[in-house]
Amino acid sequence: MRPGIGKVKEQPPHLASNRNRLKKNMQWLKYYSDAVRLIRRTTL
């Protein structure tokens, strides 16, 4: 059920989860900045 359970030999699970969380945060930040830019362009 937990993703990355086969990567235990490569690296500790907490490092993998931190990297995945950081990737998701960067993706969300990019989407958020694009949305803010679009909203500002339409409102102003």
C-alpha positions, -999 to 999 in steps of 0.1 A, spaced: 0 0 0 28 24 8 47 36 -23 84 33 -22 84 1 -1 107 -15 -27 132 14 -25 141 6 12 175 -8 0 183 24 -19 175 50 8 156 53 41 118 57 37 117 91 53 142 105 28 121 92 -1 89 106 14 106 140 20 118 141 -16 83 132 -29 67 158 -6 92 184 -19 84 175 -55 47 178 -48 52 211 -31 72 225 -61 45 213 -85 18 229 -64 38 261 -61 42 263 -99 4 257 -104 -4 283 -77 19 309 -92 5 303 -127 -31 307 -113 -22 339 -94 -6 353 -126 -37 344 -146 -61 359 -120 -41 391 -119 -40 394 -156 -78 389 -159 -87 412 -130 -63 441 -138 
